[in-house]
Amino acid sequence: MKFGNRFKSYYDKHPLTIVKNIWNCPPCKVCGEVCNGQALECKESGCNFTVHCYCNWSLE
């Protein structure tokens, strides 16, 4: 997976972007743990949706 790639998810109506979180990591919307490292984020204004890559893949 490459940073910046976009994917469709069942959890959010917008496409999700692969990011690497280092500082001020938000919690995962699936498991609730901090999304430190590689994650999927919605970049749409006001959406604030973040999920671990492995949480997204395991539940789809």
Buried (B, 14 or more C-beta within 10 A) or exposed (E): EEEEEEBEBEBBEBBBBBBEBEEEBBEBBBBEEBBBEBBBBBEBEEEEBBBBBEBBEEEE
